[in-house]
């Protein structure tokens, strides 16, 4: 699901801002953005966020800013500088080169002056505090996603209700399918063998075998159980159920496909087509749930 969260805090001499954006994804795809000198914070931030966000593509941006000016260490490569001045003096004696080297000239020469910031390695306690700030940002994302999840759950329950209504129609039609199969078989045989008397016992046997191959009682029972389980899982607000619902939707689709392939009744076929269309919409929505 989509969501956004932000958290701010002060850790020692650092001002810390964490922003998290999430979009739909079947699994957890977590991307943590940090400056290179703070890369050692990534494992702690990743653990803190993944405890709260279990599904979706999440971009986590961590910005750290010093509250006070950092100390710097300046080093000068004196041996290189001496060789450079000696070389310049030798060239001045050999060629018509005048003037003198200024400090600004030396700063343009690579490797003569090196400026290094003070070490920025975080203490364990500071790392934990930054991870806690990331956790607060993830909690903001979760609150936004929870609100969206409630809306999605309402929509999914309506669609499950549609499937159950079509399931009831197919269950009722099933009682009449055997009779229609018997009548259809008799009519077709009578047209093919108009001058041949039909063995009613044999006709009943063939009709029973055809009805057995077309019977969808087991599929209807399993589908009914899947729909009940789907509704129960949606009611579990305390735990993530997105992956379970994703798998259950596949099972629902499989049972509907089997019903459509076994039962050739025109009315049932129309209901199956409607159910397939609705299940595909459910599958798309379930991808958005955590």
C-alpha positions in Angstrom: 0.0 0.0 0.0 1.0 3.6 -0.5 2.1 5.6 2.5 4.4 8.4 3.8 6.0 9.0 7.2 8.5 11.4 8.6 10.3 11.7 11.9 12.9 14.1 13.3 15.2 13.9 16.3 18.5 15.1 17.8 21.2 12.6 18.5 24.2 14.1 20.2 25.6 16.7 17.8 23.5 15.5 14.9 20.1 16.6 13.7 18.4 13.5 12.2 15.5 13.5 9.6 14.0 10.2 8.3 11.5 10.1 5.5 9.8 6.9 4.2 7.7 6.5 1.1 6.0 3.2 0.2 4.1 2.0 -2.9 2.5 -1.3 -3.8 4.7 -4.4 -4.1 4.1 -8.1 -3.6 7.1 -8.5 -1.3 9.2 -6.1 0.9 11.7 -4.1 -1.3 13.5 -1.8 1.1 15.9 0.8 -0.2 17.9 2.9 2.4 19.5 6.1 1.3 22.4 7.4 3.3 25.5 9.5 2.7 28.6 7.3 2.1 30.2 8.3 5.4 27.1 7.1 7.3 26.7 3.8 5.5 27.4 1.9 8.7 23.9 3.0 9.9 22.1 1.1 7.2 21.7 -2.3 8.9 20.2 -0.7 12.1 17.8 1.5 10.0 16.8 -1.5 7.8 16.0 -3.6 10.9 13.9 -0.9 12.5 11.8 -0.2 9.4 11.4 -3.9 8.4 9.9 -4.6 11.9 6.9 -2.4 11.1 6.7 -2.6 7.3 6.4 -6.1 6.0 5.3 -5.6 2.4 5.7 -3.0 -0.3 8.4 -1.0 -2.0 9.8 1.3 0.6 12.3 4.2 0.0 13.9 5.3 3.3 15.9 8.6 3.2 18.1 9.4 6.3 19.6 12.9 6.5 22.1 13.8 9.2 23.3 17.4 9.8 25.8 18.5 12.4 24.6 21.1 14.8 28.1 22.4 15.3 31.0 23.0 13.0 33.0 19.8 12.6 36.7 19.8 13.3 39.0 19.3 10.4 42.6 18.0 10.2 44.8 19.7 7.6 47.9 17.9 6.4 50.6 19.2 3.9 52.8 16.9 1.9 56.0 18.7 2.7 58.3 16.4 0.6 56.1 16.9 -2.4 56.1 20.7 -1.8 59.9 20.8 -1.5 60.3 18.9 -4.8 57.8 21.2 -6.4 59.6 24.4 -5.3 63.0 22.9 -6.3 61.7 22.0 -9.7 60.2 25.5 -10.2 63.5 27.1 -9.2 65.4 24.9 -11.6 63.0 25.8 -14.4 63.2 29.5 -13.6 67.1 29.4 -13.9 66.9 27.5 -17.2 63.9 29.3 -18.9 62.6 32.8 -18.8 60.0 32.1 -16.1 59.4 34.9 -13.6 57.2 35.5 -10.6 56.8 33.5 -7.4 54.5 30.8 -6.2 51.6 31.9 -4.0 49.6 29.9 -1.5 46.6 29.9 -3.9 48.9 28.3 -6.5 49.8 25.5 -4.2 46.2 24.8 -3.4 45.6 24.0 -7.1 48.2 21.3 -7.0 46.7 17.9 -6.2 48.0 16.0 -3.2 49.9 18.9 -1.7 47.1 20.0 0.8 44.8 17.4 2.2 41.7 18.3 4.4 40.1 15.5 6.4 37.0 15.7 8.5 36.9 14.4 12.0 35.9 10.8 12.3 32.1 10.4 12.1 31.7 6.9 13.4 28.6 6.6 15.5 28.6 5.1 19.0 26.3 2.1 19.6 23.8 4.2 21.6 23.6 6.9 18.9 23.0 4.2 16.3 20.1 2.9 18.4 18.6 6.3 18.8 18.7 6.9 15.0 17.1 3.5 14.4 14.4 4.6 16.9 13.7 7.7 14.8 13.4 5.5 11.7 11.0 3.3 13.6 8.8 6.4 14.4 8.8 7.3 10.7 7.8 3.8 9.8 4.9 4.0 12.4 3.6 7.1 10.6 3.6 5.1 7.4 1.8 2.2 9.1 -0.9 4.5 10.3 -1.5 5.9 6.8 -1.5 2.4 5.4 -3.9 1.1 8.0 -6.5 3.8 7.0 -6.1 2.7 3.3 -6.3 -0.9 4.4 -9.7 -0.4 6.0 -11.1 1.0 2.8 -9.7 -1.9 0.8 -11.1 -4.4 3.3 -14.6 -2.9 2.8 -14.3 -3.2 -0.9 -13.0 -6.8 -0.7 -15.9 -7.8 1.6 -18.4 -6.5 -1.0 -16.7 -8.5 -3.7 -16.6 -11.7 -1.6 -20.3 -11.1 -1.0 -20.8 -11.1 -4.8 -18.9 -14.4 -5.2 -21.0 -15.9 -2.4 -24.2 -14.8 -4.1 -23.1 -16.4 -7.4 -22.1 -19.5 -5.5 -25.6 -19.9 -4.1 -27.0 -19.6 -7.6 -24.8 -22.4 -8.9 -25.6 -24.6 -5.9 -29.3 -24.2 -6.6 -28.8 -24.8 -10.3 -26.9 -28.0 -9.6 -30.0 -29.8 -8.4 -31.6 -29.3 -11.8 -28.5 -30.1 -13.9 -29.0 -33.9 -13.6 -32.6 -33.7 -14.9 -31.5 -31.4 -17.8 -28.7 -33.7 -18.7 -31.1 -36.7 -18.7 -33.6 -34.8 -20.9 -30.8 -33.6 -23.2 -29.3 -37.0 -23.6 -32.7 -38.6 -24.4 -33.4 -35.9 -26.9 -30.1 -36.3 -28.7 -30.3 -40.1 -28.8 -33.9 -40.0 -30.0 -32.8 -37.8 -32.9 -29.9 -40.1 -33.8 -31.8 -43.3 -33.4 -35.4 -42.4 -34.2 -36.3 -46.0 -35.4 -34.5 -47.8 -32.5 -36.2 -48.2 -29.1 -34.1 -46.9 -26.2 -33.2 -48.9 -23.2 -34.4 -46.7 -20.3 -32.1 -48.5 -17.9 -29.1 -47.9 -20.1 -30.2 -44.3 -20.6 -30.4 -43.7 -16.9 -26.9 -45.2 -16.4 -25.3 -43.0 -19.0 -27.1 -39.9 -17.7 -25.9 -40.8 -14.2 -22.3 -41.2 -15.4 -22.5 -37.9 -17.3 -23.9 -36.1 -14.2 -21.1 -37.5 -12.0 -18.4 -36.2 -14.3 -20.2 -32.8 -14.3 -20.9 -32.7 -10.6 -19.2 -29.8 -8.9 -20.3 -30.5 -5.3 -16.8 -30.8 -4.0 -15.7 -27.7 -5.7 -18.6 -25.7 -4.3 -17.9 -27.0 -0.8 -14.2 -26.0 -1.0 -15.1 -22.6 -2.6 -17.5 -21.9 0.2 -14.8 -22.7 2.8 -12.3 -20.5 1.0 -14.7 -17.6 1.0 -15.3 -18.0 4.7 -11.6 -18.1 5.4 -11.1 -15.0 3.3 -13.6 -13.1 5.3 -12.1 -14.3 8.6 -8.6 -13.2 7.6 -9.8 -9.8 6.7 -11.2 -9.5 10.2 -7.7 -10.1 11.8 -6.6 -6.4 12.0 -3.8 -7.3 14.5 -1.7 -9.2 12.0 -0.6 -8.8 8.3 -2.6 -11.1 6.1 -1.8 -9.8 2.6 0.3 -12.8 1.6 -2.2 -15.3 3.0 -5.1 -13.6 1.1 -3.0 -13.6 -2.1 -2.5 -17.4 -1.8 -6.2 -17.9 -0.9 -7.3 -15.8 -3.9 -5.4 -18.2 -6.1 -7.2 -21.2 -4.6 -10.6 -19.4 -5.1 -9.7 -18.8 -8.8 -8.7 -22.5 -9.2 -12.0 -23.8 -7.8 -14.0 -21.4 -10.0 -12.0 -22.5 -13.1 -12.7 -26.2 -12.2 -16.4 -25.5 -11.9 -16.5 -23.8 -15.3 -14.6 -26.7 -16.9 -16.8 -29.5 -15.4 -20.2 -27.9 -15.6 -21.3 -27.1 -19.2 -24.6 -25.6 -18.2 -25.1 -22.2 -19.9 -26.4 -20.5 -16.8 -23.6 -21.8 -14.7 -21.1 -20.7 -17.4 -22.3 -17.2 -17.2 -22.1 -17.1 -13.4 -18.5 -18.6 -13.7 -17.5 -15.8 -16.1 -18.8 -13.2 -13.7 -17.0 -14.8 -10.8 -13.7 -15.0 -12.7 -13.9 -11.3 -13.5 -14.6 -10.4 -9.8 -11.9 -12.7 -8.5 -9.4 -11.0 -10.8 -10.4 -7.6 -9.3 -9.9 -9.2 -5.8 -6.5 -10.4 -6.8 -5.4 -6.9 -7.9 -6.7 -5.4 -4.6 -5.0 -8.1 -2.5 -1.6 -7.1 -3.9 -2.1 -3.8 -2.1 -2.6 -5.3 1.4 0.1 -5.9 3.9 
